[in-house]
Amino acid sequence: MKKFCWWCLIFFIFLMPTVSLAKTKIVYWQYYYETKVTLVDKLIKIFEEQNPDIEVEHVTFPYENFNQKVAASIPAGTGPDVVNLYYGWVPKYALNNYLQPLPKEAFSENYFQENFFPFVQEGSKFLNEYYVVPTAVRTLALFWNKELFTKHGLDPQSPPQTLEELVEYAKNLTEYDKRGNIIIAGLTTETGGQMHHWIREVLVRQFGGKPYDEDNRVVLYHETPEALKFYTDLITVHKVSYPGFMNDDVTAFVSGKSAMNIDGSFRLGTLKEVGTVDFGVAELPSYNGVKSNFASFWANGITKNAQGEKLEAAIKFVKFLASPEVMDIWLKEVGELPANPKVAEEYYEDPLYGPFLKGLEYAHITFFVDETAQRQVILDAVDRVWLKGIEPQKSFTQAAQEEQKILDSFWQSIK
């Protein structure tokens, strides 16, 4: 008879559970936006329940410091394994070797074609490699304050549908004190919010132009100065608002000090949470029958630090965040739109989500090589007009020249 192995029994009782409970830990970074942070914490719990062998550490930073933190950590081999980033940062992140291309066996061309809007496929790719996968997408729409519409004799259920109507409504809705200072803005003109996108991708196209050439190498928006003039006339001629009114556009609208605001779908979560404004949402006003919109998204990429078991865990986490189930939850809790057209279809007739989703049908995505710098040239173009009195055409031309240098430098670096 063979001897009973007590050491074997001890191993199975005490050591085997330890082996089976060993987990692969990955670190996930995103910038701090309260509704997103709260939701991601919930989602991580769901993911960990589905994948008991994986642990996800969630780390956030202020938006202003986020890119600096990434730049300092990843090259040093520390920081995140999965990082949330704006699609416009992909070229810079890829060139600086912060991200690794997504493994083709897990993220094939078919995967993107079957699960995402076409502009997502465009914005997720750089130099023919996919680098990021989004949960949600964004477009712009017109928000209006129904109480202020009623106060000024306007139908609270009928927002302006054309640019001409937008100007007339904004003039009607603007209120001034005895000294002529604006106390209620008819339409916010905070260029640093979403208005620089409105100028570049919406107004330029509605007035018959294009922001860039087909290869995204040549700036063209200065050939349509009417776009910048329309925008700056809101400030200097019609005087319905000005950049910096109430500090920012969100504060102005949430506090009831702005009657209309052009903003992204992500603002729905904030407005619902605050609950101080009875608001409506409409598609962006058209011009001569031309509609246009700007589409964007935040997405998740896998950093160069994720290798081996961490890479496998990162792939599972990124795919989980891009699943239809998560997209549906994300829409309801954050307000951003599903990146999957099949999920989005269910909400086309929703009074709040519908206008944004319809905007996706004619939206354009901007190819950014340096999103911060390219945003700033539009902000500076507006400031030159309303603060220094420079003609819109001259200011737009200067902006195009400045941005052309940014593009030329980028493409030269690729060579």
C-alpha positions as CSV (number, residue, x, y, z in Angstrom):
1,M,0.0,0.0,0.0
2,K,1.3,3.4,-0.9
3,K,2.0,5.9,1.9
4,F,-0.4,8.8,2.3
5,C,1.3,12.1,1.2
6,W,0.6,14.6,4.0
7,W,2.7,17.3,2.2
8,C,0.5,16.9,-0.9
9,L,-2.6,17.5,1.2
10,I,-1.1,20.6,2.8
11,F,-0.2,21.9,-0.7
12,F,-3.7,21.5,-2.1
13,I,-5.3,23.0,1.0
14,F,-3.1,26.0,1.6
15,L,-1.1,26.7,-1.5
16,M,-3.4,26.0,-4.4
17,P,-6.0,28.6,-3.4
18,T,-3.2,31.1,-3.4
19,V,-2.1,30.2,-6.9
20,S,-5.7,30.3,-8.2
21,L,-6.3,33.8,-6.7
22,A,-3.2,35.4,-8.3
23,K,-4.3,38.4,-10.3
24,T,-2.9,40.4,-13.1
25,K,-3.1,44.1,-12.1
26,I,-3.4,46.8,-14.7
27,V,-3.6,50.6,-14.2
28,Y,-6.1,52.8,-16.0
29,W,-5.7,56.6,-16.3
30,Q,-8.3,59.2,-17.3
31,Y,-8.7,62.9,-16.6
32,Y,-11.0,63.9,-13.8
33,Y,-14.6,64.5,-14.9
34,E,-16.9,63.6,-12.1
35,T,-19.7,61.7,-13.9
36,K,-17.1,59.7,-15.9
37,V,-15.0,58.9,-12.8
38,T,-18.1,57.7,-10.9
39,L,-19.3,55.5,-13.7
40,V,-15.8,54.0,-14.5
41,D,-15.5,53.0,-10.8
42,K,-18.8,51.1,-11.2
43,L,-17.8,49.6,-14.5
44,I,-14.5,48.3,-13.1
45,K,-16.4,46.4,-10.4
46,I,-18.5,44.7,-13.1
47,F,-15.4,43.9,-15.2
48,E,-13.6,42.5,-12.2
49,E,-16.6,40.3,-11.4
50,Q,-16.5,39.0,-14.9
51,N,-12.7,38.6,-14.9
52,P,-11.7,37.6,-11.3
53,D,-8.1,37.1,-12.4
54,I,-7.7,40.8,-13.3
55,E,-7.5,43.8,-11.0
56,V,-7.9,47.4,-12.4
57,E,-6.5,50.4,-10.6
58,H,-8.3,53.6,-11.6
59,V,-6.2,56.8,-11.4
60,T,-7.3,60.3,-12.4
61,F,-5.7,63.7,-12.9
62,P,-6.9,67.2,-13.6
63,Y,-7.4,67.8,-17.3
64,E,-4.8,70.6,-17.3
65,N,-2.0,68.2,-16.1
66,F,-3.1,65.0,-17.8
67,N,-0.7,65.1,-20.8
68,Q,2.2,66.2,-18.7
69,K,1.7,63.2,-16.4
70,V,1.5,60.8,-19.4
71,A,4.7,62.3,-20.9
72,A,6.6,62.0,-17.6
73,S,5.5,58.5,-16.7
74,I,5.2,56.2,-19.7
75,P,8.8,56.8,-21.1
76,A,10.0,55.9,-17.6
77,G,8.1,52.6,-17.6
78,T,5.6,53.7,-15.0
79,G,2.1,55.0,-15.2
80,P,-0.9,53.4,-17.0
81,D,-1.3,50.3,-18.9
82,V,-4.5,51.6,-20.5
83,V,-5.0,55.3,-21.0
84,N,-8.0,57.4,-21.9
85,L,-7.2,60.1,-24.4
86,Y,-8.8,62.5,-26.9
87,Y,-8.7,61.2,-30.4
88,G,-6.9,64.4,-31.5
89,W,-3.9,63.4,-29.4
90,V,-3.4,60.0,-31.1
91,P,-0.7,61.2,-33.6
92,K,1.4,62.8,-30.8
93,Y,0.9,59.8,-28.4
94,A,1.9,57.4,-31.2
95,L,4.9,59.4,-32.4
96,N,6.2,59.7,-28.8
97,N,5.8,56.0,-28.3
98,Y,3.3,56.3,-25.5
99,L,0.9,53.9,-27.2
100,Q,1.4,50.6,-28.9
101,P,-0.6,49.8,-32.0
102,L,-3.6,47.7,-31.0
103,P,-3.0,44.0,-31.7
104,K,-4.5,43.1,-35.0
105,E,-5.8,39.7,-33.9
106,A,-8.0,41.4,-31.3
107,F,-8.8,44.6,-33.1
108,S,-9.1,43.8,-36.8
109,E,-10.3,46.0,-39.6
110,N,-13.6,44.0,-39.5
111,Y,-13.9,44.7,-35.7
112,F,-13.9,48.4,-36.3
113,Q,-16.2,48.3,-39.4
114,E,-18.8,46.1,-37.7
115,N,-18.9,48.0,-34.4
116,F,-18.2,51.7,-35.0
117,F,-19.2,54.8,-37.1
118,P,-17.0,55.4,-40.1
119,F,-15.5,58.6,-38.6
120,V,-14.5,56.6,-35.5
121,Q,-12.5,54.3,-37.8
122,E,-10.8,57.4,-39.3
123,G,-10.0,59.0,-35.9
124,S,-8.8,55.8,-34.3
125,K,-6.1,55.2,-36.9
126,F,-2.7,56.8,-37.5
127,L,-0.4,55.8,-40.3
128,N,-2.6,52.8,-41.1
129,E,-2.5,51.4,-37.5
130,Y,-5.3,51.4,-35.0
131,Y,-4.3,52.9,-31.7
132,V,-7.5,53.5,-29.7
133,V,-11.1,52.3,-29.2
134,P,-13.9,54.6,-28.0
135,T,-16.9,53.9,-25.8
136,A,-18.8,56.9,-26.9
137,V,-18.8,59.8,-29.4
138,R,-19.8,63.4,-29.4
139,T,-21.5,65.9,-31.7
140,L,-22.8,69.4,-31.1
141,A,-26.3,70.7,-30.7
142,L,-28.1,73.8,-29.7
143,F,-29.3,74.0,-26.1
144,W,-31.9,76.6,-25.2
145,N,-33.5,77.8,-22.0
146,K,-37.3,77.4,-22.3
147,E,-38.0,79.9,-19.5
148,L,-36.1,82.7,-21.1
149,F,-37.8,82.0,-24.4
150,T,-41.2,82.4,-22.8
151,K,-40.0,85.5,-21.0
152,H,-39.1,87.1,-24.3
153,G,-42.3,86.1,-26.1
154,L,-40.7,83.2,-28.1
155,D,-42.2,79.8,-28.4
156,P,-40.3,77.6,-25.8
157,Q,-40.8,74.6,-28.1
158,S,-39.5,76.2,-31.3
159,P,-35.7,76.9,-31.3
160,P,-34.1,78.7,-34.3
161,Q,-33.5,76.4,-37.3
162,T,-31.3,78.6,-39.5
163,L,-28.4,80.9,-38.8
164,E,-30.5,83.9,-39.7
165,E,-33.1,82.9,-37.1
166,L,-30.3,82.2,-34.6
167,V,-29.1,85.8,-34.8
168,E,-32.6,87.2,-34.5
169,Y,-33.4,85.0,-31.5
170,A,-30.1,85.8,-29.8
171,K,-30.7,89.6,-30.2
172,N,-34.2,89.2,-28.8
173,L,-33.0,87.2,-25.8
174,T,-30.1,89.3,-24.8
175,E,-30.6,91.5,-21.7
176,Y,-28.6,94.6,-20.7
177,D,-28.3,96.7,-17.5
178,K,-28.7,100.5,-17.6
179,R,-25.0,100.9,-18.5
180,G,-25.4,98.6,-21.5
181,N,-23.6,95.6,-19.9
182,I,-24.9,92.2,-20.9
183,I,-26.6,90.5,-18.0
184,I,-28.3,87.7,-20.0
185,A,-26.5,86.5,-23.1
186,G,-28.6,85.6,-26.1
187,L,-26.0,83.0,-27.3
188,T,-22.8,82.3,-25.5
189,T,-19.6,82.9,-27.6
190,E,-17.0,81.2,-25.4
191,T,-14.6,80.2,-28.2
192,G,-12.5,78.0,-25.9
193,G,-15.5,75.7,-25.3
194,Q,-17.0,74.1,-28.4
195,M,-17.3,77.3,-30.5
196,H,-13.9,76.9,-32.2
197,H,-15.2,73.6,-33.6
198,W,-18.4,75.3,-34.7
199,I,-16.3,77.9,-36.6
200,R,-13.9,75.4,-38.2
201,E,-16.1,72.4,-39.1
202,V,-19.6,73.9,-39.2
203,L,-19.6,77.6,-40.2
204,V,-16.8,77.2,-42.7
205,R,-18.6,74.4,-44.5
206,Q,-22.0,76.1,-44.3
207,F,-20.5,79.2,-46.0
208,G,-19.2,77.0,-48.8
209,G,-15.6,76.2,-47.7
210,K,-13.5,73.4,-46.3
211,P,-11.2,73.6,-43.3
212,Y,-8.4,71.6,-44.9
213,D,-7.5,69.7,-48.1
214,E,-8.3,66.0,-48.5
215,D,-4.9,65.0,-47.1
216,N,-5.1,67.2,-44.0
217,R,-1.9,68.9,-45.1
218,V,-3.1,72.3,-46.3
219,V,-5.2,74.8,-44.3
220,L,-8.1,76.2,-46.4
221,Y,-10.5,77.8,-43.9
222,H,-9.2,81.3,-44.5
223,E,-10.6,81.1,-48.0
224,T,-14.0,81.4,-46.3
225,P,-13.7,84.5,-44.1
226,E,-17.5,84.8,-43.9
227,A,-17.5,82.1,-41.3
228,L,-15.3,84.0,-38.9
229,K,-17.1,87.2,-39.6
230,F,-20.5,85.6,-38.8
231,Y,-19.1,84.5,-35.5
232,T,-17.3,87.7,-34.5
233,D,-20.4,89.8,-35.6
234,L,-22.3,88.1,-32.8
235,I,-19.8,89.7,-30.4
236,T,-19.0,93.1,-32.0
237,V,-22.1,93.9,-34.1
238,H,-25.1,92.1,-32.5
239,K,-23.5,92.1,-29.1
240,V,-25.3,89.0,-27.8
241,S,-22.3,87.9,-25.7
242,Y,-18.5,87.9,-25.5
243,P,-15.8,85.4,-24.7
244,G,-15.4,85.2,-20.9
245,F,-19.0,86.1,-20.1
246,M,-19.7,84.6,-16.7
247,N,-16.2,83.0,-16.9
248,D,-17.4,80.2,-19.3
249,D,-20.3,79.0,-21.3
250,V,-21.3,76.2,-19.0
251,T,-21.6,78.5,-16.0
252,A,-23.6,81.0,-18.0
253,F,-26.1,78.4,-19.2
254,V,-26.4,76.4,-15.9
255,S,-27.0,79.6,-14.0
256,G,-29.7,80.9,-16.3
257,K,-27.6,83.7,-17.6
258,S,-27.5,82.5,-21.2
259,A,-30.5,81.8,-23.3
260,M,-28.7,79.6,-25.9
261,N,-25.5,77.6,-26.0
262,I,-23.9,75.4,-28.5
263,D,-22.3,72.4,-26.7
264,G,-21.5,68.7,-26.9
265,S,-23.7,65.8,-25.9
266,F,-21.6,65.2,-22.9
267,R,-23.1,68.2,-21.3
268,L,-26.4,66.4,-20.8
269,G,-25.1,64.5,-17.8
270,T,-24.1,67.8,-16.1
271,L,-27.4,69.6,-16.9
272,K,-29.5,66.6,-15.6
273,E,-27.4,66.5,-12.4
274,V,-27.6,70.2,-11.7
275,G,-31.3,70.3,-12.6
276,T,-31.6,74.1,-12.5
277,V,-32.5,74.8,-16.1
278,D,-35.6,73.8,-18.1
279,F,-33.8,73.2,-21.4
280,G,-34.3,71.8,-24.9
281,V,-31.9,70.4,-27.4
282,A,-32.1,70.9,-31.2
283,E,-29.9,70.2,-34.2
284,L,-27.5,73.0,-35.1
285,P,-29.0,75.7,-37.3
286,S,-28.5,75.3,-41.0
287,Y,-27.5,77.9,-43.6
288,N,-29.0,78.0,-47.1
289,G,-30.1,74.4,-46.5
290,V,-26.5,73.3,-45.6
291,K,-26.1,71.3,-42.4
292,S,-22.8,70.4,-40.8
293,N,-21.5,69.2,-37.4
294,F,-18.4,68.3,-35.6
295,A,-17.8,64.8,-34.3
296,S,-15.2,63.8,-31.7
297,F,-14.5,61.2,-29.1
298,W,-12.4,60.1,-26.2
299,A,-11.0,56.6,-26.5
300,N,-8.9,54.0,-24.7
301,G,-5.4,53.0,-25.9
302,I,-2.9,50.5,-24.6
303,T,0.5,52.0,-23.6
304,K,3.8,50.5,-24.5
305,N,4.2,49.4,-20.8
306,A,1.5,46.7,-21.1
307,Q,3.3,43.5,-22.1
308,G,2.6,39.8,-21.5
309,E,-0.2,39.1,-19.1
310,K,-0.8,42.8,-18.6
311,L,-1.3,43.2,-22.4
312,E,-3.8,40.4,-22.4
313,A,-5.7,42.0,-19.5
314,A,-5.6,45.4,-21.1
315,I,-7.1,44.0,-24.3
316,K,-10.0,42.5,-22.4
317,F,-10.6,45.8,-20.5
318,V,-10.5,47.9,-23.6
319,K,-13.0,45.6,-25.3
320,F,-15.2,45.6,-22.3
321,L,-15.3,49.4,-22.2
322,A,-16.3,49.3,-26.0
323,S,-19.0,46.8,-25.6
324,P,-22.6,47.6,-26.5
325,E,-23.7,47.1,-22.8
326,V,-21.3,49.7,-21.6
327,M,-22.2,52.1,-24.4
328,D,-25.8,52.0,-23.3
329,I,-24.9,52.6,-19.6
330,W,-22.5,55.4,-20.7
331,L,-25.2,57.2,-22.7
332,K,-27.7,57.2,-19.7
333,E,-25.2,58.3,-17.0
334,V,-22.7,60.5,-18.9
335,G,-24.7,61.7,-21.9
336,E,-22.2,60.8,-24.6
337,L,-23.5,58.9,-27.6
338,P,-22.9,55.3,-28.4
339,A,-19.9,54.8,-30.8
340,N,-21.8,51.7,-32.2
341,P,-24.5,52.7,-34.8
342,K,-26.6,49.7,-33.8
343,V,-26.8,50.9,-30.2
344,A,-27.4,54.5,-31.3
345,E,-30.4,53.6,-33.4
346,E,-32.5,53.0,-30.4
347,Y,-32.3,56.6,-29.3
348,Y,-32.9,58.5,-32.6
349,E,-36.3,59.8,-31.5
350,D,-35.3,60.7,-28.0
351,P,-35.9,64.5,-27.5
352,L,-32.4,65.0,-25.9
353,Y,-30.2,62.4,-27.6
354,G,-31.9,62.5,-31.0
355,P,-30.6,65.8,-32.2
356,F,-27.0,64.8,-31.4
357,L,-27.5,61.4,-33.1
358,K,-29.0,63.0,-36.2
359,G,-26.0,65.3,-36.3
360,L,-23.7,62.3,-36.7
361,E,-25.2,61.8,-40.2
362,Y,-23.5,65.0,-41.5
363,A,-20.7,65.4,-39.0
364,H,-17.0,65.8,-39.8
365,I,-14.0,64.9,-37.7
366,T,-10.9,67.2,-37.5
367,F,-7.5,65.6,-38.0
368,F,-5.4,67.2,-35.2
369,V,-1.7,66.9,-35.1
370,D,-1.5,69.2,-32.1
371,E,-5.0,69.8,-30.8
372,T,-4.0,72.4,-28.2
373,A,-2.0,74.5,-30.6
374,Q,-4.6,74.2,-33.4
375,R,-7.4,75.2,-31.0
376,Q,-5.4,78.2,-29.9
377,V,-5.0,79.7,-33.4
378,I,-8.8,79.9,-33.7
379,L,-9.1,81.5,-30.3
380,D,-6.5,84.0,-31.2
381,A,-8.3,84.7,-34.5
382,V,-11.5,85.6,-32.7
383,D,-9.6,87.7,-30.1
384,R,-7.8,89.8,-32.7
385,V,-11.2,90.8,-34.2
386,W,-13.1,91.7,-31.1
387,L,-10.3,93.0,-28.9
388,K,-8.0,94.6,-31.5
389,G,-10.5,95.5,-34.3
390,I,-8.6,93.5,-37.0
391,E,-10.8,92.6,-40.0
392,P,-12.0,89.0,-39.9
393,Q,-10.5,88.1,-43.3
394,K,-7.0,89.3,-42.2
395,S,-7.3,87.6,-38.8
396,F,-8.4,84.3,-40.4
397,T,-5.5,84.5,-42.9
398,Q,-3.1,84.9,-40.0
399,A,-4.6,82.0,-38.2
400,A,-4.2,79.8,-41.3
401,Q,-0.6,80.8,-41.7
402,E,0.1,79.9,-38.1
403,E,-1.7,76.6,-38.3
404,Q,0.0,75.8,-41.6
405,K,3.4,76.0,-39.8
406,I,2.1,73.5,-37.3
407,L,1.0,71.1,-40.0
408,D,4.2,71.5,-42.0
409,S,6.3,70.8,-38.9
410,F,4.3,67.7,-38.1
411,W,4.4,66.2,-41.6
412,Q,8.1,67.0,-41.9
413,S,8.8,65.1,-38.7
414,I,7.0,62.1,-40.2
415,K,9.4,62.1,-43.1
